[in-house]
Amino acid sequence: MDPYWQLISPGIEAAGINADALRRNSTLGTAEPWQRVYVCDPDPLHYLNAVFAALQQGCSVWLGDPSWGTERVDEAFRWIRPQHVFGMASPTLYDAAPDASLLPLRRSLGGAPGIFIPTGGSSGGLKFAVHSWDTLAAAAKGFDQHFGAAGKNACCVLPVNHVSGFMQVVRALINGGSFRIEPWKDFLLQEPHFDPADYYLSLVPLQLKRLLEVPQKIAFLKRFRMLLIGGAPADEALLQQALEHDLPVVPSYGATETGAVIAALSTEALRNGRRGVGKPLPHIHISCETCAKVSASIDCPGTVHLLGPSLCRGYFPGGVFTDKEFCTNDLGCFDADGYLHIIGRIDRMILSGGKKIDPFEVEQAFLSTGLVRDIYVRGEPDETWGQVVVAYYVPVDQAESITMLLAELKGMLASWQLPKYCYPLTRIPRTGAGKVILSSLPH
């Protein structure tokens, strides 16, 4: 076992992760360094046992999603060719022949075990961000420097196969904190059975919205050290509702490629009228560049660029990043006081009849009517207009007519921003981390 892992082994054991026993009593006990391990166990603690057992043995580990269907798993297996699998009854195992596409990634990590975290799965373009313990540790240390005591202990309701859930465990191990895993449905529907005073809680905006619909949960949420909101933009109505209840809400920004959070807006700043996603954490440099290489602004946002030790080393499949700087698909800018604002995404911008339409702006308008619980807007190809705006929404009242909703929207949006097609749904299909599953939306 690598000396570094010996240092954190007590923390792993104290957290209830029985990795060493699993390592000794499974095929991992004789595994060679960088053998390929795929984990998809539906039980979060069993999942973490397998991940850390693999890393302690020097193997590289792919974080699979237990909810993936057969087609997605088969696709992942064709790429990974795993030699060890945890969480499946009768998995297909492959021989030890190394995949040539992994050799550059292995060199880029200095031979350290790779931690392959899925990203992009909601859009059908599954790939894995290639991290190591060092990149994730850099993210954890930056988080600790920024949040201090408020970020020591995590109450995890997000899936541990996703970067947002897994990083809560990594932070606790690196920063000397603790974590507890609470299944989301139990957390939402059952009475709390622990004191949250020393914990922070990470949520996607939709989860916060659901919790605020349960009045008896609000007093419980107020007792957390911090409610870290990320994964998607939080709309203004939701933030105002949280402030009215005096909740310690902290909007944040991050990605799988960055080891989760890289910018955050303090509750105090939010209460003082600040908006956006706050200021960068100390381990990351963030810049926003327009196509003309001039300073970005609200009226002319630029592409968000990142530089720092927590960045992943590449994609699998995809290969090693050749540039140290990572260029995102996000559009943003800094205001005069150094607060970062994420305006939208390059890959979601809709071009209709020569007009640029930001789907987030349309979503905000839907939500502000008070007639909609959840919303997703995208562009679809059209022979006449190039693209047209399509909205998928969950009405507060299923009997509510689309005519009434569109009448409300006409006062908020230009005619060319209004959806051409609207699909009322009982729920919008999302991953456990809150990302919309595009392939499951109606056409």
C-alpha positions in Angstrom: 0.0 0.0 0.0 1.3 3.5 -0.9 2.4 5.5 2.2 -0.1 8.2 1.4 -3.0 5.8 1.7 -1.6 4.6 5.0 -1.9 8.2 6.3 -5.6 8.4 5.4 -6.6 4.8 6.2 -7.6 5.7 9.8 -10.0 8.3 8.4 -11.4 5.7 6.0 -12.0 3.2 8.8 -13.5 5.9 11.1 -16.0 6.8 8.4 -17.2 3.2 8.3 -15.5 2.3 5.0 -14.3 -1.2 5.2 -12.0 -1.0 2.2 -9.0 -3.0 3.6 -11.1 -6.0 4.4 -12.7 -6.0 0.9 -9.3 -5.6 -0.7 -7.9 -8.6 1.2 -11.0 -10.8 0.6 -11.6 -10.2 -3.0 -9.8 -10.5 -6.3 -8.2 -7.1 -5.6 -5.9 -8.8 -3.1 -3.6 -10.0 -6.0 -4.4 -7.2 -8.4 -1.5 -5.4 -10.2 -1.1 -1.6 -10.3 -3.4 0.1 -12.7 -5.6 -2.9 -13.3 -9.1 -1.7 -14.3 -11.9 -1.7 -11.7 -15.5 -0.8 -12.4 -17.8 0.0 -9.5 -21.6 0.3 -9.6 -22.9 -1.0 -6.3 -26.3 0.5 -5.4 -25.4 0.6 -1.7 -23.4 3.8 -1.1 -21.1 2.4 1.6 -20.5 -0.8 -0.4 -19.7 1.5 -3.3 -17.1 3.4 -1.3 -15.6 0.2 0.1 -14.9 -0.9 -3.5 -13.6 2.4 -4.7 -11.1 2.8 -1.9 -10.1 -0.8 -1.9 -9.2 -0.5 -5.5 -7.2 2.7 -4.9 -5.4 1.2 -2.0 -4.3 -1.6 -4.2 -3.0 0.8 -6.8 -5.8 0.0 -9.3 -7.6 2.5 -11.4 -11.3 2.8 -10.8 -14.2 3.9 -12.9 -17.2 5.3 -11.0 -20.2 3.6 -12.7 -23.8 4.7 -12.1 -26.0 1.9 -10.7 -29.0 3.3 -12.6 -27.4 2.9 -16.0 -29.3 0.6 -18.3 -27.8 -2.4 -20.1 -27.0 -0.4 -23.3 -25.0 2.3 -21.3 -23.2 -0.4 -19.3 -22.3 -2.3 -22.4 -20.9 0.9 -23.9 -18.8 1.6 -20.8 -17.5 -2.0 -20.7 -16.4 -1.9 -24.3 -14.2 1.1 -23.5 -13.0 0.1 -20.1 -12.6 -3.7 -20.4 -12.7 -4.0 -16.6 -10.8 -6.8 -14.9 -12.7 -6.4 -11.6 -16.3 -5.4 -11.2 -18.2 -4.6 -8.0 -22.0 -4.3 -7.8 -23.1 -6.6 -10.6 -24.1 -10.2 -10.2 -22.5 -11.7 -13.4 -20.3 -9.1 -15.0 -18.2 -9.6 -18.1 -14.5 -9.5 -17.2 -11.6 -8.9 -19.5 -7.9 -10.0 -19.7 -5.0 -7.9 -18.4 -3.9 -6.7 -21.9 -3.5 -2.9 -21.5 -5.6 -0.6 -23.6 -3.2 1.6 -25.6 -5.5 4.6 -25.1 -4.9 4.4 -21.4 -1.1 4.6 -21.6 -0.9 8.4 -22.2 -3.4 9.0 -19.3 -1.3 6.8 -17.0 1.8 8.7 -17.9 0.0 12.1 -17.3 -0.9 10.9 -13.7 2.7 9.8 -13.1 1.6 6.2 -12.7 -0.8 7.1 -9.8 -4.1 5.3 -9.9 -6.7 7.0 -12.1 -10.1 8.0 -10.7 -12.5 8.1 -13.7 -15.6 10.1 -12.9 -18.5 10.1 -15.4 -19.5 13.3 -17.1 -21.9 14.2 -19.9 -24.1 11.2 -19.4 -27.4 13.2 -19.5 -26.8 14.2 -23.1 -26.0 10.8 -24.4 -22.3 11.6 -24.8 -20.9 9.6 -21.9 -17.2 10.1 -21.0 -15.1 10.0 -17.9 -13.0 12.9 -16.5 -9.6 11.5 -15.5 -8.7 12.5 -12.0 -6.1 11.2 -9.4 -6.1 11.5 -5.7 -3.8 14.5 -6.0 -6.3 16.5 -8.2 -9.2 15.7 -5.9 -7.1 16.4 -2.8 -6.2 19.9 -4.3 -10.0 20.5 -4.7 -10.6 19.4 -1.2 -7.9 21.6 0.3 -9.1 24.6 -1.6 -12.6 24.0 -0.3 -11.3 23.8 3.3 -9.3 27.0 2.9 -12.4 28.8 1.6 -15.1 27.5 3.9 -13.2 26.6 7.1 -15.3 25.0 9.8 -18.5 25.4 7.8 -17.2 22.9 5.3 -15.7 20.2 7.5 -18.6 17.8 7.9 -20.9 16.7 5.1 -24.4 15.4 5.1 -24.5 13.6 1.7 -27.8 13.2 -0.1 -26.3 13.2 -3.6 -25.1 10.0 -5.3 -21.5 9.0 -4.5 -21.0 7.9 -8.1 -21.2 11.6 -9.0 -18.5 14.1 -8.4 -20.8 16.2 -6.1 -21.4 13.2 -3.8 -18.0 11.6 -4.0 -16.1 14.9 -3.3 -18.0 15.2 0.0 -16.3 12.0 1.1 -12.9 13.1 -0.2 -13.1 16.4 1.6 -13.9 14.7 4.9 -11.0 12.4 4.5 -8.5 15.1 3.4 -9.6 17.8 5.8 -10.2 15.7 9.0 -14.0 16.0 8.9 -16.8 13.5 8.8 -19.6 12.6 6.6 -22.9 10.8 6.9 -24.9 9.4 3.9 -28.6 10.0 3.9 -30.7 8.5 1.0 -32.5 11.4 -0.7 -36.0 10.0 -0.6 -35.7 9.2 3.2 -34.2 12.7 3.8 -37.1 14.3 2.0 -40.0 12.2 3.4 -39.0 11.1 6.8 -38.4 12.9 10.1 -34.8 14.0 10.7 -32.9 11.7 13.1 -29.7 13.6 13.6 -28.5 17.1 14.7 -27.3 19.0 11.5 -25.6 21.8 13.4 -22.1 20.7 12.5 -22.8 19.7 8.9 -23.1 21.3 5.5 -25.7 20.0 3.0 -25.1 20.0 -0.7 -28.2 20.2 -2.9 -29.1 20.8 -6.5 -31.7 23.6 -6.9 -34.6 21.2 -7.6 -33.9 19.4 -4.3 -34.0 22.7 -2.4 -37.3 23.5 -4.1 -38.7 20.1 -3.0 -37.6 20.6 0.6 -39.1 24.0 0.8 -42.5 22.5 -0.2 -42.4 20.5 3.1 -42.9 23.1 5.8 -41.6 21.0 8.7 -38.3 20.7 6.9 -37.5 24.4 6.9 -36.6 24.7 10.6 -34.3 21.7 10.1 -32.6 23.2 7.1 -31.9 26.4 9.1 -29.7 24.4 11.5 -27.1 23.4 8.9 -23.9 25.3 8.9 -24.3 25.8 5.1 -26.6 24.8 2.3 -24.3 24.5 -0.7 -26.4 24.8 -3.9 -24.8 23.7 -7.2 -25.1 21.5 -10.3 -27.4 24.0 -12.1 -28.3 27.7 -11.8 -30.6 28.6 -8.9 -33.4 30.8 -10.1 -34.1 34.2 -8.4 -37.5 33.1 -7.0 -35.9 30.1 -5.3 -33.1 32.2 -3.8 -35.7 34.8 -2.5 -37.7 32.0 -0.9 -34.6 30.7 0.8 -33.7 34.2 2.1 -37.2 34.7 3.4 -36.8 31.6 5.5 -33.3 32.8 6.6 -31.6 29.7 5.2 -27.8 29.6 5.0 -27.8 29.2 1.3 -24.5 29.4 -0.7 -24.8 29.3 -4.5 -21.8 27.7 -6.1 -20.2 26.8 -9.4 -18.1 23.8 -10.3 -17.8 20.8 -12.7 -16.7 17.2 -12.8 -13.5 18.3 -14.5 -12.6 20.6 -11.6 -13.3 18.3 -8.7 -16.6 20.0 -8.0 -16.8 23.5 -6.3 -14.5 26.2 -7.6 -16.5 29.4 -6.8 -19.1 30.2 -4.2 -21.3 33.2 -3.1 -21.5 33.6 0.7 -24.9 33.7 2.4 -24.0 37.2 3.7 -23.3 38.5 0.2 -26.5 36.9 -1.0 -28.5 38.7 1.8 -26.8 41.9 0.8 -28.2 41.7 -2.7 -25.2 40.0 -4.5 -26.0 37.5 -7.2 -24.0 35.1 -9.3 -21.8 32.3 -8.1 -19.4 34.3 -5.9 -15.6 34.4 -5.9 -13.1 31.8 -6.9 -11.8 29.4 -4.3 -8.0 29.8 -3.6 -6.9 26.8 -5.6 -8.3 27.9 -9.0 -7.8 30.7 -11.4 -10.9 31.7 -13.4 -11.0 34.0 -16.4 -13.7 34.9 -18.9 -12.6 35.7 -22.5 -14.7 36.9 -25.4 -14.0 35.9 -29.0 -12.3 39.2 -29.5 -10.1 38.5 -26.4 -11.5 41.5 -24.6 -12.8 41.7 -21.0 -16.2 40.0 -20.7 -19.3 41.8 -19.4 -22.9 41.1 -18.6 -23.8 42.4 -22.1 -20.9 40.5 -23.7 -20.1 37.4 -21.7 -17.0 35.3 -22.5 -16.0 31.7 -22.3 -15.0 30.6 -18.9 -11.4 29.4 -18.7 -9.9 27.5 -15.7 -6.4 26.9 -14.4 -5.4 25.0 -11.2 -4.2 21.8 -9.6 -7.7 20.3 -9.3 -8.3 20.1 -13.0 -8.7 16.6 -14.4 -5.9 15.4 -16.8 -8.1 14.4 -19.7 -11.1 12.4 -20.8 -11.7 8.8 -21.3 -12.3 8.2 -24.1 -10.7 11.3 -25.5 -7.1 11.3 -24.2 -4.8 13.7 -22.3 -5.4 17.5 -22.2 -2.5 19.1 -24.1 -3.2 22.6 -22.6 -2.9 23.3 -18.9 -5.8 25.7 -19.1 -9.3 24.1 -19.4 -11.9 25.9 -21.6 -15.4 25.2 -20.5 -18.7 25.5 -22.4 -19.9 28.1 -19.9 -20.4 31.8 -20.7 -19.7 34.2 -17.9 -18.1 37.4 -16.6 -16.8 39.1 -13.4 -18.5 42.2 -12.1 -16.5 45.2 -10.9 -16.2 43.7 -7.4 -14.8 40.4 -8.6 -17.9 38.2 -8.3 -18.4 35.6 -11.0 -21.6 35.4 -13.0 -22.4 32.4 -15.2 -24.7 33.7 -18.0 -25.3 30.5 -19.9 -23.7 27.7 -21.9 -22.3 27.8 -25.5 -23.7 24.4 -26.2 -27.3 25.3 -25.1 -27.6 28.6 -26.9 -30.5 28.5 -29.4 -30.2 30.2 -32.8 -33.6 30.9 -34.2 -34.2 33.1 -37.3 -30.8 34.8 -36.7 -31.7 35.6 -33.1 -29.7 34.2 -30.1 -32.0 32.9 -27.4 -30.6 31.9 -23.9 -32.7 28.9 -22.7 -31.9 29.8 -19.1 -33.6 33.2 -19.5 -36.7 31.5 -20.9 -36.7 29.0 -18.0 -36.5 31.9 -15.5 -39.6 33.5 -17.1 -41.5 30.2 -16.8 -40.6 29.8 -13.1 -41.4 33.4 -12.3 -45.1 32.9 -13.4 -45.7 30.7 -10.3 -47.5 28.3 -12.6 -44.6 25.9 -13.1 -42.7 23.6 -10.7 -39.9 22.5 -13.0 -38.8 23.5 -16.5 -36.3 22.6 -19.2 -35.9 24.5 -22.5 -33.9 23.6 -25.5 -33.6 24.2 -29.3 -34.7 21.7 -31.9 -33.9 21.8 -35.6 -36.3 23.5 -37.9 -36.1 23.9 -41.7 -37.5 27.4 -41.7 -35.9 29.0 -38.6 -32.8 26.8 -38.1 -33.9 26.1 -34.6 -37.1 26.6 -32.6 -37.6 26.9 -28.8 -39.1 23.9 -27.1 -40.2 23.8 -23.5 -40.7 20.8 -21.2 -42.4 21.8 -18.0 -44.2 20.5 -14.9 -47.3 22.6 -14.1 -48.2 23.4 -10.5 -51.8 22.5 -11.5 -52.1 19.8 -14.1 -55.4 21.3 -15.2 -53.8 24.6 -16.0 -54.1 25.5 -19.7 -51.1 26.3 -21.8 -53.0 29.4 -23.1 -52.9 30.9 -19.6 -49.2 30.2 -19.2 -48.3 31.7 -22.6 -50.3 34.8 -21.8 -48.2 35.3 -18.7 -45.0 34.7 -20.7 -45.9 37.3 -23.3 -45.4 40.0 -20.8 -41.9 38.8 -19.9 -40.4 37.5 -23.2 -40.0 38.8 -26.7 -42.2 37.1 -29.3 -39.1 35.3 -30.8 -38.2 33.9 -27.4 -41.6 32.2 -26.8 -41.6 28.4 -27.2 -42.9 27.0 -30.4 -43.8 23.7 -28.7 -44.6 23.1 -25.1 -44.8 19.7 -23.4 -46.5 19.5 -20.0 -45.1 16.6 -18.0 -45.7 15.0 -14.6 -41.9 15.1 -14.1 -38.8 16.0 -16.0 -36.4 13.0 -16.2 -33.2 13.8 -14.3 -30.1 12.0 -13.1 -29.5 11.7 -9.3 -27.4 14.9 -9.6 -30.2 16.9 -11.1 -29.1 16.9 -14.8 -31.8 16.5 -17.4 -31.8 13.1 -19.2 -32.3 14.4 -22.8 -32.8 11.0 -24.3 -35.9 10.5 -22.1 -37.7 13.7 -23.2 -40.6 13.4 -25.7 -40.0 14.6 -29.3 
